[in-house]
Amino acid sequence: MALENIFFQVIIIIFSVMVHEISHGYMAERLGDPTARMAGRLTLNPLKHLDPFGSVILPFFLALYAPFIFGWAKPVPYNPYNLKDPQRGGALIAAAGPLSNLIIALFFGVLIRLGEAGTLPIDSNLLNLFDYIVLLNIVLGVFNLVPIPPLDGSKVITFFFSHRIRISWEAFWARIGRIVAENLFIALIILFLFLFFVLDIIFAVIGPIIILLFELFVGHGPSF
């Protein structure tokens, strides 16, 4: 892959994960929690959001060696005790991030359709770059909806659980979190060894959804 394409993909990831986290913060504020604004996270300044590993190093590494690319920014904080309905509010706040990525993808998908139809004078090289924006944001949106902590989907799905199932679900993942924290070094080794294996399984499941959304937004499959 050309170096300029790798650089462009990393820039897309940085922008997209930043919008993702800001969306969490704005949704929390609309629901009555000003924590994100008080922490200075409702800003387009990337330095306030970037996670060195998740926003730069991992996306660059994946762009070099993997058929897909994703990343994350520093999580935006929120206080569930400021919400009138913490369960519903938590689910809406979690969903806001992936939804923002899908909206970005839809917006650039419309631009691609208008450009290819000749309605807008958009250069073909720029249209190809828009393809990357659409695909990477769909990947971010769909991947983050996978119901495994710490992904957003793990908070969205609990909204649909009964109280008993939700308590059991949260207790299970809390126990997993404690085990990981108590054996962090071993957990990191296991993560390093099996990261791509786990990602292959996840993307085997969500891959068809990603391609379907891309075709719906753009009107055809990816051009790369």
C-alpha positions in Angstrom: 0.0 0.0 0.0 1.3 3.4 -1.0 2.6 5.5 1.9 0.3 8.4 1.1 -2.7 6.0 1.3 -1.5 4.8 4.7 -1.1 8.3 6.0 -4.6 9.3 4.7 -6.2 6.3 6.4 -4.5 7.2 9.7 -5.8 10.8 9.3 -9.3 9.4 8.6 -9.1 7.3 11.8 -7.9 10.2 13.9 -10.8 12.4 12.7 -13.4 9.7 12.9 -12.6 8.4 16.4 -12.5 12.0 17.6 -16.0 12.7 16.2 -17.0 9.4 17.8 -16.0 10.4 21.3 -17.3 14.0 20.9 -20.7 12.5 20.0 -20.7 10.5 23.2 -20.0 13.7 25.1 -22.7 15.8 23.4 -25.3 13.0 23.9 -24.4 12.9 27.6 -24.7 16.7 27.9 -28.2 16.6 26.2 -29.2 14.0 28.8 -28.1 16.3 31.7 -24.5 15.3 32.3 -21.9 18.1 31.7 -18.9 15.9 32.7 -17.4 15.8 29.1 -17.6 19.6 28.7 -16.1 20.2 32.2 -13.3 17.8 31.2 -12.6 19.9 28.0 -13.6 17.0 25.7 -16.3 18.7 23.6 -13.6 20.2 21.3 -12.3 19.5 17.9 -8.7 19.8 19.2 -7.3 16.3 18.4 -4.7 16.6 21.2 -7.6 16.4 23.7 -8.8 13.1 22.3 -5.9 11.1 20.8 -4.8 7.9 22.4 -1.2 7.4 21.2 -1.6 3.6 20.7 -5.3 3.4 19.6 -5.3 6.5 17.4 -1.9 6.4 15.7 0.3 3.3 16.3 -2.3 0.6 15.9 -4.0 2.1 12.8 -0.6 2.6 11.2 0.4 -0.9 12.0 -2.9 -2.4 10.7 -2.6 -0.3 7.5 0.7 -1.9 6.8 0.0 -5.5 7.7 -3.8 -6.1 7.9 -6.7 -6.0 5.4 -8.6 -3.7 7.7 -7.9 -0.7 9.9 -9.6 0.7 13.0 -8.6 2.5 16.2 -10.0 4.4 19.2 -9.6 7.7 21.1 -9.5 8.3 24.8 -13.0 7.6 26.1 -15.1 10.6 27.0 -16.1 10.5 30.7 -19.7 10.7 31.8 -21.4 10.4 35.2 -24.4 8.1 35.1 -25.7 9.7 38.4 -26.4 12.9 36.4 -28.8 11.1 34.1 -32.6 10.8 34.9 -32.6 7.2 33.5 -29.0 5.8 33.8 -29.9 2.6 31.9 -31.6 4.3 28.9 -29.2 7.3 29.0 -26.1 5.0 29.1 -27.4 3.1 26.0 -28.1 6.4 24.1 -24.7 7.7 25.0 -23.0 4.5 23.9 -25.0 4.4 20.6 -24.2 8.0 19.7 -20.5 7.2 18.9 -21.2 4.4 16.3 -24.1 6.4 14.9 -21.9 9.4 14.3 -19.5 7.2 12.2 -22.4 5.8 10.2 -23.7 9.4 9.5 -20.2 10.4 8.3 -20.2 7.3 6.0 -23.6 8.1 4.7 -22.7 11.8 4.0 -19.6 10.8 2.0 -21.6 8.0 0.3 -24.0 10.6 -1.0 -21.1 12.8 -2.2 -19.7 9.7 -4.1 -23.1 9.0 -5.7 -23.5 12.7 -6.8 -19.9 12.8 -8.0 -20.2 9.6 -10.1 -23.5 10.8 -11.5 -21.9 14.1 -12.6 -24.1 16.2 -10.4 -21.1 17.4 -8.5 -17.7 18.1 -10.1 -15.6 15.7 -7.9 -12.3 14.3 -9.2 -12.1 10.5 -9.5 -9.0 10.4 -7.3 -11.0 12.3 -4.6 -13.9 9.9 -5.0 -11.5 7.0 -4.3 -10.4 8.7 -1.1 -14.1 9.2 -0.2 -14.4 5.4 -0.6 -11.9 5.0 2.2 -13.8 7.5 4.4 -17.0 5.6 3.9 -15.5 2.2 4.5 -13.4 3.1 7.6 -16.3 4.8 9.2 -18.7 1.9 8.6 -16.0 -0.4 10.1 -15.8 1.8 13.1 -19.5 2.1 13.5 -20.3 -1.6 13.1 -17.3 -2.9 15.0 -18.1 -0.7 18.0 -21.6 -2.1 18.1 -20.2 -5.6 18.8 -21.6 -6.4 22.3 -18.2 -7.1 24.0 -16.8 -4.8 26.6 -15.3 -2.2 26.3 -17.1 -1.7 22.9 -20.2 0.5 22.8 -22.4 -2.4 21.8 -21.9 -3.9 25.3 -23.7 -1.0 26.8 -26.3 -0.7 24.0 -27.4 -4.3 24.3 -28.0 -4.2 28.1 -30.9 -1.8 27.5 -32.8 -4.7 25.9 -32.1 -7.1 28.8 -34.3 -7.8 31.7 -33.0 -6.5 35.1 -32.0 -10.1 36.1 -30.1 -10.8 32.9 -28.5 -7.3 32.9 -27.2 -7.9 36.5 -25.7 -11.3 35.5 -24.2 -9.8 32.3 -22.5 -6.9 34.1 -21.3 -9.2 36.9 -19.8 -11.6 34.4 -17.8 -8.9 32.6 -16.8 -7.2 35.9 -15.3 -10.6 37.0 -13.5 -10.8 33.7 -12.2 -7.3 34.2 -10.9 -8.2 37.7 -9.1 -11.3 36.3 -7.5 -9.2 33.6 -6.4 -6.5 36.1 -4.9 -9.0 38.4 -3.0 -10.8 35.6 -2.3 -7.9 33.3 1.0 -9.0 32.0 -0.3 -12.5 31.1 -3.5 -10.9 29.6 -1.4 -8.6 27.4 0.6 -11.6 26.1 -2.6 -13.5 25.3 -4.0 -10.4 23.6 -0.9 -10.0 21.5 -0.8 -13.7 20.5 -4.5 -14.0 19.7 -5.5 -10.5 18.6 -5.6 -11.2 14.9 -7.3 -14.5 15.4 -10.1 -12.9 17.5 -10.4 -10.0 15.0 -10.6 -12.5 12.1 -13.6 -14.2 13.9 -15.3 -10.8 14.6 -14.8 -9.5 11.1 -16.0 -12.8 9.6 -19.3 -12.1 11.3 -19.6 -8.3 10.7 -17.8 -8.3 7.3 -21.0 -9.0 5.3 -22.8 -6.2 7.3 -20.0 -3.8 6.5 -20.1 -4.6 2.8 -23.9 -4.4 2.7 -23.9 -0.9 4.3 -21.1 0.2 1.9 -23.2 -0.8 -1.1 -26.3 0.8 0.3 -24.5 4.1 1.0 -22.3 4.3 -2.2 -24.3 2.2 -4.7 -21.5 -0.3 -5.4 -18.8 -2.3 -3.7 -15.4 -0.9 -2.6 -13.2 0.1 -5.5 -10.0 -1.1 -3.7 
